[in-house]
């Protein structure tokens, strides 16, 4: 998730919790699935319809309006109410990274250079009031996401659609956006500024959910959005703190191959302490027996306790999301303008100690590539600076001598004071200790989260050496590499995610060439090759990819965790 010039001005990569809560991608801050589709729940027998599923979350599902939500794949709770042109494949593990049709008959038909995409709606689609869903409803739903009053959603459409950068939404411009064409009630065509082969992934964002113009109440729409999915909103208290969903009798499962919609009712309770959530799920008494969470993970201490309890261990689901935690360099700042210094640090890193600081091998996996270790991203194995599991201080000292620092050097590492086990003091200390063995003295500069983010995302004030992290809005290489390494996405007056301020014409050109490919497998291979090529410049030090562990109530069954979201997919869960 995070995100936003196309992807580079996003905030998604900044909040793991957002991804977990929405089941999306977010981007900068939640994951991926272990493929253990049967994991979790102790009840026997096949899943059945009926009952109430309780969701216990720390963060509220606020701004419950498809224009304002920042979720890919349709999100998790939002996906129960809002259907989109495409969605994620509701399968465990790697199969869940595929984009599949939802409201549309296919994932989209591109013209030769992927600058135009056409979709056809399925037959029999209806809103919760029984009225037909048309292409005009999809167009209007997208257009209202441009309104300033409904800000918060993904920025891609503003960057990708012709005229999107100046369009102000249907409340101010009633003519609509000319680059979205609806020649008939079932056809919708998108005209783009430039090739975008990953448009089918974008069409999973909640902005692509249909909204009937006659029922649009502007900023109040979130109180009772009109459902196109298997459930409708009957209660929304305190801006998503308490959401109650009940069946939408006009949803036709024959038009929806992805959502199982087993429970009769979904009761979402938020604003809870994470320790309380895990304790309630562990105890599983009363309604909590049929409960789960989409934003609260188990920590090292909790996993240690669960490890000795077979019944609890059987109720833990494991997920992986496309996410990388890394050390970022700003080569505009000395001594990081010297590639040999950057290489020395790369060799000095002890990934074992970093993984331990992140919670241990159950919660983190060592990384040597910037792209996550998933085929969908185009993962191509490489380790340009092989230092083994615990680092190679001797090689690091050798490179420092070549760089003109035979007696070592002193640097400052910016990190967050947030206890998140990603950019936190524990990780910074592990880096400090490893580099110390190579003769590099690291002074730690811990700053509260807001100040930390402002500095690391600033072209003007970015330090030369800092901890960072990035997650993709969808499982593909584009939203992972472009914001970080496309020189045209350097933002001088806002949040800049191109930490190295790399503006290499060859890299920019290759990004453009890959974006022309509507063959996602071919594109993935190219993204992997580009990652490997950029990695030679030592512009960052990949540290680890997080692993997510979540507990479910004892009566929850049919757990599916995909490598798109890394969290339990509510649309598949049964409680009977």
LOBA-555924 format. One line per field, with one value per residue (C-alpha): residue in one letter; x, y, z; residue number from 0. Coordinates in pm, 1 decimal. Layout:
// residues N
residu	A/...
px	X/...
py	Y/...
pz	Z/...
num	NUM/...
//
This chain:
// residues 576
residu	X/X/X/X/X/X/X/X/X/X/X/X/X/X/X/X/X/X/X/X/X/X/X/X/X/X/X/X/X/X/X/X/X/X/X/X/X/X/X/X/X/X/X/X/X/X/X/X/X/X/X/X/X/X/X/X/X/X/X/X/X/X/X/X/X/X/X/X/X/X/X/X/X/X/X/X/X/X/X/X/X/X/X/X/X/X/X/X/X/X/X/X/X/X/X/X/X/X/X/X/X/X/X/X/X/X/X/X/X/X/X/X/X/X/X/X/X/X/X/X/X/X/X/X/X/X/X/X/X/X/X/X/X/X/X/X/X/X/X/X/X/X/X/X/X/X/X/X/X/X/X/X/X/X/X/X/X/X/X/X/X/X/X/X/X/X/X/X/X/X/X/X/X/X/X/X/X/X/X/X/X/X/X/X/X/X/X/X/X/X/X/X/X/X/X/X/X/X/X/X/X/X/X/X/X/X/X/X/X/X/X/X/X/X/X/X/X/X/X/X/X/X/X/X/X/X/X/X/X/X/X/X/X/X/X/X/X/X/X/X/X/X/X/X/X/X/X/X/X/X/X/X/X/X/X/X/X/X/X/X/X/X/X/X/X/X/X/X/X/X/X/X/X/X/X/X/X/X/X/X/X/X/X/X/X/X/X/X/X/X/X/X/X/X/X/X/X/X/X/X/X/X/X/X/X/X/X/X/X/X/X/X/X/X/X/X/X/X/X/X/X/X/X/X/X/X/X/X/X/X/X/X/X/X/X/X/X/X/X/X/X/X/X/X/X/X/X/X/X/X/X/X/X/X/X/X/X/X/X/X/X/X/X/X/X/X/X/X/X/X/X/X/X/X/X/X/X/X/X/X/X/X/X/X/X/X/X/X/X/X/X/X/X/X/X/X/X/X/X/X/X/X/X/X/X/X/X/X/X/X/X/X/X/X/X/X/X/X/X/X/X/X/X/X/X/X/X/X/X/X/X/X/X/X/X/X/X/X/X/X/X/X/X/X/X/X/X/X/X/X/X/X/X/X/X/X/X/X/X/X/X/X/X/X/X/X/X/X/X/X/X/X/X/X/X/X/X/X/X/X/X/X/X/X/X/X/X/X/X/X/X/X/X/X/X/X/X/X/X/X/X/X/X/X/X/X/X/X/X/X/X/X/X/X/X/X/X/X/X/X/X/X/X/X/X/X/X/X/X/X/X/X/X/X/X/X/X/X/X/X/X/X/X/X/X/X/X/X/X/X/X/X/X/X/X/X/X/X/X/X/X/X/X/X/X/X/X/X/X/X/X/X/X/X/X/X
px	0.0/141.7/199.9/126.7/362.0/197.6/291.3/549.4/321.5/157.5/168.2/92.0/440.1/425.3/169.1/171.8/-137.9/-330.3/-256.1/-350.1/-671.6/-781.5/-637.3/-475.6/-165.9/-61.4/215.8/461.0/452.7/72.9/219.5/173.4/40.4/186.5/-63.0/-192.1/-554.6/-675.3/-488.0/-681.1/-996.2/-1058.1/-1417.0/-1464.2/-1669.4/-1714.5/-1783.8/-2151.8/-2356.1/-2489.4/-2379.3/-2208.8/-1841.7/-1683.6/-1384.8/-1163.8/-935.2/-710.5/-775.6/-1120.8/-1236.2/-1279.7/-1390.3/-1605.1/-1658.4/-1506.8/-1370.9/-1179.2/-1048.9/-693.9/-714.8/-612.7/-765.0/-1088.2/-958.5/-1081.4/-1387.9/-1453.9/-1449.8/-1761.5/-1958.8/-1780.9/-1722.3/-1481.2/-1405.0/-1134.5/-1028.6/-769.5/-791.8/-924.0/-672.1/-404.6/-37.9/104.9/-218.3/-372.9/-146.2/-338.0/-583.6/-919.9/-1252.5/-1510.8/-1783.9/-1619.7/-1619.3/-1239.8/-939.0/-952.4/-863.5/-573.3/-490.6/-147.4/52.3/-164.2/-281.9/-646.9/-833.5/-1184.9/-1412.2/-1751.9/-1980.0/-2132.6/-2505.2/-2727.2/-2534.3/-2748.1/-2715.1/-2861.7/-3189.1/-3228.0/-3145.4/-2905.6/-2539.1/-2431.0/-2106.8/-2227.5/-2232.0/-1870.0/-1770.5/-1945.8/-1788.6/-1444.7/-1518.5/-1633.7/-1296.6/-1144.7/-1352.4/-1153.7/-1428.1/-1359.6/-981.0/-780.3/-790.7/-507.9/-365.0/-301.4/-608.7/-522.9/-179.2/-278.2/-604.5/-595.2/-717.7/-704.5/-451.9/-692.7/-1031.9/-1204.8/-1483.3/-1852.5/-1966.9/-1771.4/-1746.2/-2074.4/-1948.0/-1748.4/-1406.4/-1379.7/-1110.9/-1366.7/-1610.1/-1930.3/-2062.0/-2338.8/-2466.0/-2219.8/-1902.1/-1646.3/-1324.7/-1027.7/-789.3/-446.8/-167.3/92.9/118.4/14.3/27.2/-67.8/-403.5/-593.0/-432.2/-539.9/-896.6/-907.6/-892.7/-1217.1/-1240.6/-1364.9/-1672.5/-2000.7/-2191.3/-2548.4/-2549.9/-2901.0/-2794.4/-2472.3/-2482.7/-2129.6/-1928.0/-2216.9/-2216.3/-1986.5/-2267.7/-2470.6/-2285.6/-2491.5/-2365.9/-2269.3/-2125.7/-2263.0/-2315.2/-2468.3/-2394.6/-2665.0/-2459.8/-2163.3/-2085.5/-1802.5/-1659.1/-1608.4/-1532.8/-1837.0/-1953.6/-2232.3/-2286.4/-2579.0/-2660.6/-2743.8/-3032.5/-2975.3/-2617.1/-2612.1/-2334.7/-2359.8/-2197.7/-1928.4/-1681.6/-1454.5/-1657.3/-1798.4/-1998.4/-2066.8/-2166.4/-2508.4/-2363.5/-2025.8/-1972.8/-1658.3/-1534.4/-1234.9/-1033.2/-917.3/-579.0/-373.0/-292.0/-662.5/-744.8/-498.2/-611.2/-975.7/-895.1/-685.5/-957.7/-1230.1/-1522.8/-1873.2/-1886.5/-1505.4/-1502.1/-1619.5/-1381.2/-1069.7/-856.8/-732.9/-481.9/-326.2/-29.5/125.8/454.8/758.5/637.8/291.0/434.1/653.9/347.2/146.6/428.5/363.4/-10.7/-102.9/-463.6/-362.7/-83.8/-340.8/-529.4/-239.2/-232.5/92.5/107.6/359.5/301.5/515.3/720.2/1088.8/1265.6/1596.4/1872.7/1847.3/2139.6/2125.2/2432.5/2397.8/2537.9/2901.2/3046.4/2757.8/2842.5/3126.9/2997.1/3272.5/3140.4/2793.1/2935.6/3129.9/2811.5/2638.6/2907.6/2913.8/2544.9/2464.9/2123.3/2091.1/2105.3/1866.7/1617.0/1641.5/1574.7/1267.6/1124.3/1313.5/1295.0/924.6/848.1/1118.1/1310.7/1653.3/1657.3/1930.9/1701.7/1484.4/1192.2/1010.1/1073.5/754.5/718.6/444.0/689.0/942.2/1173.2/1517.1/1767.3/2087.5/2333.5/2582.2/2759.2/2758.8/2834.5/2688.8/2441.4/2643.5/2826.7/3180.3/3358.6/3696.3/3565.5/3398.4/3727.5/3902.1/3648.9/3669.0/4045.6/3994.2/3743.1/4003.0/3899.5/4172.6/4093.4/3719.8/3461.2/3172.1/2817.6/2471.4/2172.5/1821.0/1553.3/1209.0/1135.8/815.3/824.2/740.9/1034.9/1090.3/1244.9/1273.2/1559.3/1603.8/1680.7/1902.4/2103.4/2157.8/2292.1/2509.5/2667.6/2738.4/2899.9/3106.5/3288.7/3390.0/3531.4/3225.7/3102.5/2727.5/2560.1/2187.6/1939.1/1601.2/1305.0/933.6/742.2/616.6/956.5/1125.0/897.3/929.3/1306.6/1342.0/1089.4/1237.5/1464.6/1597.4/1648.5/1696.9/1998.2/2254.2/2178.2/1842.4/1611.0/1314.7/1053.6/832.1/528.2/343.9/-11.1/-48.7/172.7/377.3/710.2/571.6/445.2/755.2/1041.5/901.7/841.7/1187.4/1403.4/1220.8/1391.3/1076.1/903.9/1143.7/925.2/1100.7/809.2/642.1/695.2/976.4/1029.1/1322.8/1566.5/1876.9/1734.2/1831.7/1754.4/1915.6/1781.9/1840.1/1637.6/1360.8/1345.6/1324.8/1039.5/852.6/917.4/793.2/481.2/388.9/356.5/8.0/158.8/212.4/444.0/672.6/663.4/754.3/1069.7/1175.4/1108.4/1328.3/1611.0/1583.4/1595.8/1914.7/2072.1/1988.1/2114.8/2469.6/2478.7/2436.5/2173.2/2015.7/2076.9/1779.0/1745.3/1438.0/1086.2/828.9/620.1/273.7/117.7/-246.6/-467.9/-832.9/-1115.0/-1168.1/-1486.8/-1342.3/-1272.1/-1174.7/-879.2/-731.7/-423.2/-293.8/38.1/-154.7/-268.2/-98.5/-401.2/-706.8/-956.5/-1294.7/-1475.7/-1375.0/-1426.7/-1705.0/-1810.5/-2033.5
py	0.0/350.1/539.5/833.7/1101.5/766.1/562.7/780.2/1004.4/718.7/658.4/290.7/180.4/359.9/158.5/-214.1/-186.9/-33.6/-327.2/-575.8/-399.3/-360.5/-679.8/-478.3/-377.7/-90.8/-20.6/154.6/26.4/-539.1/-987.0/-1334.2/-1674.5/-1998.1/-2190.2/-2370.5/-2340.3/-2570.8/-2390.1/-2249.0/-2365.2/-2692.3/-2762.3/-3070.8/-3108.5/-2906.5/-2532.6/-2443.3/-2129.0/-1952.6/-1800.2/-1475.0/-1404.6/-1156.5/-951.0/-811.0/-532.9/-267.1/-10.5/102.6/42.7/417.6/609.0/316.3/472.0/304.9/640.7/696.4/349.0/259.3/-112.2/-337.3/-671.5/-524.1/-517.9/-756.2/-622.1/-375.1/-661.7/-805.9/-494.5/-351.5/-556.9/-419.2/-484.1/-732.2/-880.0/-1107.6/-1481.7/-1617.2/-1900.1/-1976.0/-1901.0/-1803.9/-1879.7/-1591.2/-1337.3/-1370.2/-1105.6/-1247.4/-1108.4/-980.0/-757.2/-789.9/-1093.5/-1094.2/-906.0/-648.7/-624.0/-396.3/-232.0/-292.6/-63.4/-99.3/263.1/161.0/-100.9/-230.0/-420.4/-583.7/-635.5/-973.8/-1036.6/-1033.9/-786.4/-596.6/-348.6/-423.9/-254.5/-484.0/-227.2/-338.6/-241.3/-62.7/64.7/417.9/324.5/207.7/525.8/742.7/551.9/621.5/986.6/1065.4/939.3/1253.5/1483.5/1668.3/1588.8/1216.5/1206.2/916.0/654.1/537.3/812.0/601.3/700.2/1067.1/991.3/735.2/857.3/1125.0/1442.2/1283.9/1532.4/1824.5/1656.5/1763.1/1507.0/1503.0/1750.9/2031.4/1894.3/1735.4/1654.2/1369.7/1239.6/1201.4/933.5/690.8/594.2/390.4/314.4/97.7/-25.8/-313.5/-170.2/63.3/186.2/355.9/579.1/624.8/879.3/607.5/227.8/48.7/-327.7/-372.7/-197.8/-521.1/-497.2/-135.7/-236.7/-427.6/-100.0/-5.4/306.9/70.5/-25.5/91.1/373.7/464.2/840.8/878.3/726.7/926.8/1132.1/1268.3/1258.3/1078.8/791.8/592.0/562.1/348.6/272.7/80.2/-276.7/-466.6/-757.4/-1040.6/-820.7/-480.2/-232.0/-220.0/-48.2/191.2/353.2/594.8/593.8/221.2/137.8/-89.8/-227.3/-478.9/-646.5/-867.4/-1058.6/-871.5/-1076.6/-936.9/-1066.9/-1359.2/-1611.3/-1727.9/-1398.1/-1422.0/-1709.6/-1559.0/-1487.5/-1781.4/-1562.9/-1840.5/-1640.1/-1475.7/-1178.8/-1006.0/-807.5/-590.4/-448.4/-215.4/9.2/-287.8/-339.1/-594.0/-796.2/-811.9/-927.3/-1214.8/-1310.8/-1319.6/-1528.9/-1763.3/-1812.7/-1837.2/-1810.1/-1717.2/-1518.6/-1507.7/-1876.5/-1756.6/-1461.2/-1358.5/-1049.2/-885.6/-642.9/-797.1/-1031.0/-1255.7/-1140.6/-1343.7/-1385.5/-1497.6/-1741.4/-1891.1/-1954.5/-2096.0/-2326.9/-2555.2/-2576.0/-2795.4/-2678.2/-2311.3/-2382.4/-2542.3/-2212.2/-1999.2/-1891.6/-1785.6/-1514.7/-1337.9/-1003.2/-838.3/-631.1/-548.8/-386.9/-231.5/19.6/317.1/524.8/881.0/907.5/1285.9/1276.8/1188.4/930.6/741.3/895.2/640.6/304.7/120.8/258.5/135.7/-201.7/-223.4/-172.4/-433.8/-687.7/-593.7/-655.4/-949.3/-1062.1/-1320.4/-1053.3/-833.0/-1118.1/-1186.1/-818.2/-840.3/-1118.8/-1425.4/-1655.2/-1722.8/-1356.0/-1250.2/-1397.8/-1261.5/-1069.5/-1001.7/-875.9/-567.9/-749.5/-988.8/-1359.6/-1425.7/-1524.7/-1270.0/-984.4/-1135.3/-1243.9/-1321.2/-1452.9/-1256.6/-1160.6/-911.8/-876.0/-1225.9/-1197.9/-1522.3/-1533.7/-1320.8/-1069.1/-1041.1/-765.3/-850.2/-785.3/-469.3/-338.5/-414.2/-208.0/76.3/89.6/107.3/386.6/588.2/495.8/257.9/344.2/310.5/589.3/724.0/754.9/837.3/606.0/752.8/523.2/542.0/520.9/325.7/-27.6/-190.5/-430.1/-290.1/57.6/53.6/79.7/-299.4/-314.7/-6.1/-155.0/-478.8/-275.3/-71.1/-378.8/-548.7/-243.7/-186.8/-512.7/-375.0/-54.2/157.3/351.0/406.6/684.6/625.3/903.3/785.5/1008.5/980.6/835.8/1159.8/1327.3/1007.6/981.6/1348.6/1320.7/995.4/1107.4/1453.9/1535.6/1839.1/1693.7/1321.4/1186.2/966.5/653.2/539.3/245.9/215.3/-26.1/-72.0/-278.0/-317.0/-210.4/-530.4/-834.6/-716.8/-546.1/-210.7/-66.7/-203.1/-77.1/230.6/451.2/369.5/385.1/579.3/918.3/1082.7/1001.1/1204.0/1448.9/1767.5/1929.7/1634.9/1275.5/1128.5/751.9/741.7/749.3/732.2/1002.5/771.4/917.8/672.8/705.4/333.7/239.0/483.4/346.5/-14.4/73.6/224.4/-81.4/-319.6/-110.7/-174.2/-546.8/-676.2/-1025.0/-1018.7/-1321.7/-1164.7/-839.4/-1017.0/-1161.5/-816.1/-665.1/-932.3/-864.0/-491.2/-546.7/-748.7/-481.6/-195.9/-401.6/-383.8/-15.5/-87.6/183.8/-5.4/-305.4/-544.9/-678.5/-897.6/-976.9/-997.8/-1305.6/-1264.6/-1497.2/-1458.1/-1650.0/-1739.7/-1854.3/-2226.7/-2238.6/-2059.1/-2279.7/-2264.1/-2033.3/-1899.7/-1676.1/-1558.3/-1405.6/-1095.7/-991.0/-1223.2/-1207.6/-1424.8/-1379.7/-1308.4/-1391.5/-1757.2/-1807.4/-2018.3/-2044.2/-2352.4
pz	0.0/12.0/-227.3/-403.3/-968.9/-1044.4/-751.1/-593.5/-397.2/-221.2/147.0/124.5/188.7/516.1/699.4/742.6/953.7/665.6/444.2/709.1/794.6/437.3/305.9/34.3/-58.3/70.6/-8.3/213.1/535.9/485.3/320.4/122.1/191.5/301.4/97.0/404.9/296.6/571.0/847.8/1138.7/1309.3/1483.2/1380.6/1168.6/853.5/537.3/563.9/570.3/532.3/839.5/1167.4/1259.5/1195.5/1439.1/1328.7/1607.7/1484.0/1628.5/1356.2/1247.4/890.5/846.7/537.1/419.0/77.3/-232.0/-348.8/-25.4/52.5/-43.4/-110.7/-395.4/-474.9/-347.1/7.3/275.3/458.1/172.2/-77.1/88.7/-8.3/-311.7/-624.1/-882.4/-1249.1/-1149.2/-818.5/-665.0/-710.5/-380.2/-354.0/-99.5/-161.0/-499.2/-686.2/-495.2/-666.3/-991.8/-1103.7/-1216.3/-1345.0/-1097.3/-1240.9/-1581.8/-1808.5/-1828.4/-1690.8/-1968.3/-2336.1/-2426.1/-2754.1/-2906.6/-2677.4/-2362.5/-2373.5/-2401.1/-2197.6/-2260.0/-2020.1/-2061.9/-1761.8/-1681.5/-1716.1/-1406.7/-1193.1/-940.0/-655.2/-312.8/-413.0/-713.4/-981.0/-1259.4/-1243.8/-1561.4/-1707.2/-1627.6/-1258.6/-1278.3/-1462.2/-1203.5/-915.4/-1058.4/-1135.1/-781.5/-650.5/-810.5/-589.9/-324.5/-74.1/-118.4/-109.9/26.5/-246.8/-471.8/-698.8/-1008.4/-1207.0/-1168.8/-1312.5/-1575.3/-1732.9/-2000.1/-1833.6/-1490.2/-1355.4/-1396.3/-1345.4/-1022.1/-997.3/-1092.6/-828.0/-997.1/-1351.8/-1451.1/-1802.6/-1659.8/-1755.8/-2134.4/-2109.2/-1960.3/-2234.9/-2196.1/-2546.5/-2399.4/-2062.5/-2046.9/-2200.9/-2047.6/-2210.8/-2043.7/-2240.4/-2082.0/-2114.3/-2155.3/-2171.4/-1851.5/-1886.4/-1520.5/-1560.3/-1469.3/-1123.6/-1088.9/-1176.8/-845.9/-649.0/-475.3/-692.0/-963.6/-760.5/-918.8/-749.1/-855.6/-914.5/-776.4/-442.5/-403.1/-83.1/-110.5/210.5/385.5/137.2/366.4/619.2/380.4/57.1/-197.2/-208.4/-521.4/-321.3/-105.3/202.5/271.4/549.4/816.8/1089.3/1071.1/1405.9/1485.3/1132.8/1100.1/1461.4/1461.3/1127.6/1083.9/748.1/652.7/336.7/17.7/-121.3/-470.8/-493.1/-733.5/-660.2/-1022.6/-1121.1/-851.9/-857.8/-592.7/-278.4/-80.7/161.5/414.2/727.4/746.6/931.6/973.3/1295.2/1280.9/1613.6/1607.8/1835.5/2043.1/2204.5/2010.1/2320.6/2403.5/2050.2/2063.8/2413.5/2308.2/2001.6/2211.8/2472.8/2205.0/2443.2/2333.3/2011.0/2002.2/1903.6/1559.9/1540.8/1353.3/1294.9/976.9/1128.1/1438.4/1423.4/1681.9/1829.1/1941.7/2300.8/2192.4/1940.5/2211.4/2426.4/2139.1/2035.1/2330.9/2268.3/1971.3/1964.4/1946.6/1697.8/1466.8/1466.0/1343.1/979.2/811.2/547.6/326.6/159.0/-107.5/131.7/183.5/478.1/381.1/445.4/210.3/86.8/-41.2/-266.5/-265.8/88.3/162.8/212.0/49.5/-287.6/-291.2/-417.3/-230.6/99.9/8.4/-90.3/236.9/436.9/222.2/310.6/678.8/748.5/974.1/852.5/1125.9/1396.4/1196.2/1160.0/1532.1/1602.1/1378.0/1592.9/1477.3/1176.3/1233.6/1166.2/921.6/628.9/522.7/193.8/-62.2/-341.1/-342.2/-502.2/-267.4/-312.1/-506.3/-869.7/-932.2/-872.9/-1108.8/-825.3/-965.3/-707.8/-667.0/-396.7/-536.4/-202.6/-50.5/317.8/444.5/728.8/969.3/749.3/615.2/811.1/654.4/302.7/427.0/573.0/245.4/51.5/303.4/251.9/-124.5/-66.3/125.8/478.5/600.8/962.4/924.7/937.4/1140.2/1000.6/1135.1/1084.1/1093.8/1234.7/1387.5/1758.1/1683.4/1824.4/1491.8/1447.5/1096.9/1119.5/1498.1/1751.0/1761.6/1390.1/1406.2/1692.2/1499.5/1206.3/1440.5/1597.8/1264.5/1109.4/1421.9/1353.1/1014.0/1161.8/1087.9/1389.7/1363.6/1557.7/1594.5/1525.1/1649.6/1563.7/1629.3/1330.2/1173.6/1185.7/1068.8/763.5/676.4/668.5/478.1/215.0/163.8/-130.0/55.9/403.0/344.9/532.1/362.1/561.9/700.1/756.0/523.0/390.4/88.1/1.5/-327.6/-405.6/-603.3/-666.3/-962.7/-1017.7/-1134.9/-806.5/-635.2/-851.2/-1027.0/-719.4/-583.3/-896.3/-1171.1/-1192.2/-1325.7/-999.7/-787.9/-596.0/-486.5/-307.8/-139.3/-35.8/-243.1/-235.1/-476.2/-184.7/-405.4/-635.0/-918.5/-1261.1/-1500.3/-1858.0/-1917.5/-1608.5/-1698.3/-2052.2/-1935.1/-1698.9/-1994.6/-2210.5/-1942.4/-1890.8/-2253.7/-2184.9/-2112.5/-2080.6/-1704.1/-1699.8/-1957.5/-1763.9/-1439.9/-1594.6/-1708.5/-1364.8/-1207.7/-1449.6/-1383.8/-1008.8/-1048.3/-1268.5/-1032.7/-739.4/-876.4/-782.8/-409.7/-367.8/-79.8/143.1/150.4/505.0/541.0/428.1/709.2/785.4/936.1/1191.9/1285.1/1524.5/1460.3/1684.9/1733.7/1523.1/1220.8/922.0/555.7/609.9/285.5/291.2/-44.4/-140.9/-252.1/95.5/342.1/574.2/623.6/341.3/498.9/177.7/216.2/590.9/742.3/1107.8/1087.3
num	0/1/2/3/4/5/6/7/8/9/10/11/12/13/14/15/16/17/18/19/20/21/22/23/24/25/26/27/28/29/30/31/32/33/34/35/36/37/38/39/40/41/42/43/44/45/46/47/48/49/50/51/52/53/54/55/56/57/58/59/60/61/62/63/64/65/66/67/68/69/70/71/72/73/74/75/76/77/78/79/80/81/82/83/84/85/86/87/88/89/90/91/92/93/94/95/96/97/98/99/100/101/102/103/104/105/106/107/108/109/110/111/112/113/114/115/116/117/118/119/120/121/122/123/124/125/126/127/128/129/130/131/132/133/134/135/136/137/138/139/140/141/142/143/144/145/146/147/148/149/150/151/152/153/154/155/156/157/158/159/160/161/162/163/164/165/166/167/168/169/170/171/172/173/174/175/176/177/178/179/180/181/182/183/184/185/186/187/188/189/190/191/192/193/194/195/196/197/198/199/200/201/202/203/204/205/206/207/208/209/210/211/212/213/214/215/216/217/218/219/220/221/222/223/224/225/226/227/228/229/230/231/232/233/234/235/236/237/238/239/240/241/242/243/244/245/246/247/248/249/250/251/252/253/254/255/256/257/258/259/260/261/262/263/264/265/266/267/268/269/270/271/272/273/274/275/276/277/278/279/280/281/282/283/284/285/286/287/288/289/290/291/292/293/294/295/296/297/298/299/300/301/302/303/304/305/306/307/308/309/310/311/312/313/314/315/316/317/318/319/320/321/322/323/324/325/326/327/328/329/330/331/332/333/334/335/336/337/338/339/340/341/342/343/344/345/346/347/348/349/350/351/352/353/354/355/356/357/358/359/360/361/362/363/364/365/366/367/368/369/370/371/372/373/374/375/376/377/378/379/380/381/382/383/384/385/386/387/388/389/390/391/392/393/394/395/396/397/398/399/400/401/402/403/404/405/406/407/408/409/410/411/412/413/414/415/416/417/418/419/420/421/422/423/424/425/426/427/428/429/430/431/432/433/434/435/436/437/438/439/440/441/442/443/444/445/446/447/448/449/450/451/452/453/454/455/456/457/458/459/460/461/462/463/464/465/466/467/468/469/470/471/472/473/474/475/476/477/478/479/480/481/482/483/484/485/486/487/488/489/490/491/492/493/494/495/496/497/498/499/500/501/502/503/504/505/506/507/508/509/510/511/512/513/514/515/516/517/518/519/520/521/522/523/524/525/526/527/528/529/530/531/532/533/534/535/536/537/538/539/540/541/542/543/544/545/546/547/548/549/550/551/552/553/554/555/556/557/558/559/560/561/562/563/564/565/566/567/568/569/570/571/572/573/574/575
//
